[in-house]
Amino acid sequence: MAGNITFTMIKPAAYANNHTGKILDIILNNGFRIQAMKVVRLTPQLAGKFYEVHKERPFYNSLVQSMSSGTILAAILEKDNAVEDYRTLIGATNPENAAEGTIRKQFGESVEKNAVHGSDSDANAALEASFFFTEFDRV
């Protein structure tokens, strides 16, 4: 059964380029409700812990460096079938391969600076949401 939450981050490059409002507008206009949201800056240690699942991959160090390079917006989004619907909305990891109209196609600069993170499963959505938010933070 599909879950009703997913987790997202507007990444440092998209945040720095003032795309946050436009991205949030797209998310809301596609039927998602924001359950929790905060603006933070990850330290390299926190970015490393969040992306620990990728630790053995060749892109891990550059991912950690990129994600700790500036401000991010973290949010829990709510909607029926949230993970799958959000993955469709954001598009392929590489903005060059993303479908027209997707968030990554519109705002992504590269694979590393692809504008947003989106959970890839219901289980990871719950883990990622709990990394940033307590139950008290959610509405």
C-alpha positions in Angstrom: 0.0 0.0 0.0 1.3 3.4 -1.0 2.0 5.9 1.8 0.7 9.4 2.2 4.0 11.2 3.0 7.2 11.9 1.2 10.3 14.0 2.1 11.9 16.7 0.1 14.7 19.1 0.3 15.2 22.1 -1.9 19.0 21.9 -2.4 21.5 24.7 -1.9 21.9 25.8 -5.5 18.2 26.1 -6.1 17.7 27.8 -2.8 20.6 30.3 -3.5 19.1 31.0 -7.0 15.8 32.0 -5.4 13.8 29.1 -6.9 12.3 28.1 -3.5 8.9 30.0 -3.9 8.4 28.7 -7.5 9.2 25.1 -6.5 6.9 25.3 -3.5 4.1 26.7 -5.7 4.5 23.8 -8.1 4.4 21.3 -5.2 1.2 22.9 -3.8 -0.5 23.2 -7.2 0.0 19.5 -7.7 -2.1 18.6 -4.6 0.6 18.2 -2.0 0.1 19.6 1.5 3.1 20.7 3.6 3.0 18.8 6.9 6.3 20.3 8.2 8.9 22.6 6.8 12.2 24.3 7.9 15.1 26.1 6.5 18.5 24.9 7.7 22.1 24.5 6.7 23.6 21.1 6.9 27.1 20.6 8.3 29.2 18.1 6.3 28.8 15.7 9.2 24.9 15.9 9.0 24.9 15.7 5.2 27.2 12.7 5.4 24.8 11.0 7.9 21.7 11.8 5.8 23.3 10.3 2.7 25.1 7.5 4.5 23.3 4.9 2.3 25.5 6.2 -0.6 28.8 6.1 1.4 30.5 3.5 -0.8 29.5 5.2 -4.1 32.0 7.4 -6.0 29.7 10.5 -5.8 29.3 10.4 -2.0 32.0 13.0 -1.1 30.9 15.5 -3.8 27.2 15.0 -2.7 28.0 15.7 0.9 30.1 18.8 -0.1 27.3 20.1 -2.3 24.5 19.5 0.3 26.5 21.3 3.0 27.5 24.2 0.8 24.5 26.4 1.6 21.0 26.7 2.9 18.3 24.0 2.2 14.6 23.9 2.7 13.5 20.5 4.2 9.8 19.5 4.1 7.4 16.6 4.7 4.8 16.5 2.0 1.4 14.8 2.3 -0.8 13.4 -0.5 -2.2 10.0 -1.4 0.6 8.0 -3.2 3.0 10.7 -2.1 6.4 9.1 -3.0 5.4 8.0 -6.5 3.6 11.2 -7.3 6.4 13.4 -6.1 9.0 11.3 -8.0 7.0 11.9 -11.1 6.7 15.6 -10.4 10.5 16.2 -9.8 11.7 14.1 -12.8 14.8 12.2 -13.5 18.0 12.8 -11.4 19.8 14.2 -14.3 17.9 17.4 -15.4 18.9 16.7 -19.0 16.9 13.5 -18.9 14.0 14.9 -17.0 10.6 15.3 -18.6 9.5 18.7 -19.7 7.6 20.5 -16.9 9.2 18.6 -14.1 11.0 20.5 -11.2 14.4 19.2 -12.1 14.0 20.1 -15.8 13.0 23.6 -14.9 15.4 24.3 -12.0 18.1 21.7 -12.1 21.6 22.6 -13.3 23.3 19.2 -13.3 23.0 15.8 -11.7 24.6 17.2 -8.5 22.7 20.4 -8.6 19.4 18.9 -9.6 17.3 21.3 -7.5 15.5 18.9 -5.1 15.7 15.7 -3.2 12.8 13.3 -3.1 12.4 10.1 -1.2 12.6 6.9 -3.3 10.3 4.7 -1.1 7.7 4.9 1.7 10.3 3.5 4.1 12.9 6.0 3.2 10.3 8.8 3.3 9.6 8.0 7.0 13.4 7.7 7.8 14.3 10.9 6.0 11.4 12.8 7.6 12.4 11.7 11.1 16.0 12.8 10.4 14.8 16.5 10.3 11.5 16.5 12.1 9.9 15.1 15.3 6.3 14.2 15.6 5.8 17.5 17.4 6.9 19.4 14.3 4.2 17.9 12.1 0.8 19.4 11.6 
